[in-house]
Structures are given as C-alpha cells and as structure tokens.
Amino acid sequence: MSGWLLMGLPGALYASGASEAWIAIALVLGAWANWRFVAGRLRVYTERANNALTLPDYFTHRFEDRSGLLRILSALVILVFFAIYSASGIVAGARLFENLFGVSYPTALVAGAAATILDTALRGLLAVRCTDTVQASLVIFALLIAPMVVLSLLWPRMTRNGALAGMLVGAAVVLVWKQYTPFGLYEMVPGVLLATLAIVVVSRLGAAPSAAVRQTFAQVQQEYAAAHR
C-alpha cells in the first residue's frame, strides 16, 4: 500500500514494541468510519454540488464560495501534504533498496524517483490507478481536510469561514507540533482536534448558512436516508 504501512508501521512495532499496535487498530477503525459515515453521504452530496469530482470543487459548491478562496486553499493543502506523502514513499523505497541490495542511499533515492516519474509519464493514469484507490482513502482521511469533510456532511451549521479556519489551524498544527512542542503525541491527533474546534467555533460565531445551502443539505440527508433504509 505505502512505505508508511509496509515499512513505517513494522519499524515502529520493532522499535517500540506492541504499544505501537494502536496505529494499526486506528487505521482499521478509521477506514471503517470513513466508509460508514462519509463515503455514502459524500457520493450523494457531490451529485448535488454540481457533480463535483474533487474535494476543492465539493467545498466550493457546498459553501457557495464565489470568491474561489476555499478552492485555492484546499487545493494548496492537498498539494503540500500530498507532496510530503509522496516524498516519504520515495524515501521508503530508497531505504529498502539500500538495505536489501547494498545500493547507496542517494543512488537508490534518485533511481526510485526516476522510475516513478518515468512510469507515470509513459503510462499516465494506468500507472497509478490500482494503488490510488487504496492510497486515496488513507490520504484523504489522514489529511486535515478530514474534519471539514465529516462536519460538512453531518453538521448543517458549518460555514465557509469555518472550513477555512479548520484548514489553516489543522495544517499549522501538523507542521509545527513536532518541531516546537515537547510532547510526544502524534501530530495528527492535536491537528484533527484543533481543526475541528476551529470549524465549530468560527462557524458558530459567523452568520448562518444561506437558506439554499440548508435546503440542499436537508435534501441530501433525505436522499441518503431513503437509499439506506
């Protein structure tokens, strides 16, 4: 699936013992919760949201953001964190070749990156369609857009400004937590919690969503409920 799951998780278990098993348990529970509470509602809502194909498109139509700021910011968050995610996969491959075949780390790193770029350039979407199905579910849920997606599907009072605040706070916490805090807590935990808090507080402090947004939300809930009776 990814270097994190196939190398990082076993490495954490080897280095720290069974206490790191919570990672695997949380991954399974997160995948189940994503499928149970997010996937169906998101599928229905994207059809209502002008047949949105991406999360930035969905957020733009969900909150009637005519300025385009929500689309730009969410795309930047995805780009930055997906770049880090992709880099970690290349690093994992380089470490694997370094230890298995005795290839120097810089050589393995360059070779792995070149192979990935070449394969994608030659085969396009065919090169990544199999892995992206699994990886996308992990990335979307792990990234700090997760609180936005969940609350936008379950809480009608969420607003555009609340979504912006959640993205900014969550991304900032994840980026600085390990560098500037003495706690050993995994940075995704405070990131998700504080992003959720920011969404709720800012949404509550601002004006309520428009009548059209609330009506669309209610229609989506009714359609989803009717399909899952």
Steps between C-alpha positions, in 0.01 A plus 500: 500500500758758605844530655341620820281192539747239376818646654410773747244298698715184530796721589301673774392162642858372487644812665234566764322171549133410505404846628511621141227254401247781554607631157367191322184496712435869432558445128238224484249699706565813293446314173175352633377839627588660168296241312210503748452871560673688216506307172126467436411854603789645304392311189147640524612852583752524216216432256309792650814715504512539123637144458823594677790268419751632755488614861582864409205495258276346763592758765450786253145395415413374850566843655414718198851646493493738204838652588690180417702532823377172642586316178851648488580440866372142506694423181818643656454293816455185293802586283735568793409196706476267202849612396626405847314170478648424157850592619468262794413217260810567290715514813353167617587339166854637515553363852366162387745475209784632716456226759406212269742552212776715648427792265601840638211705632544797258516262203195307612312826565569639152428166332170459685384852418604460134318168469183647650507806273580294188228244570240769559609695191482194274182342631316796651204412717544131423820506708330616814135398478545179701691654790307827509172325585646386831740788564245773434274373780794509741625839387161671500414372848846567641534849363354779700220550252332204675324716764369723221361209302336333798345815647385628160306175455359474854463856632279745307625801702854477361600806296757598239706698752492206737639277225780748430585525869510121536741458211734775618506390864535129419781548250688737733477262796627201301793696359622647831395243761808277485743791464377733772321290764658273762218245482543165330140487382450413132443831323188384315311470831528865610474606137161335449368607841601866466382515138160369608487752785588784262225398257236490774602825669534708183178357352311581819638854518414585140176532310297185436514333155254626242156348458608338172794327669282374786237376255757308296640348819155383607429352156829308504424358845155389386634339184775320690257379767254374237774307321619330820172390654 
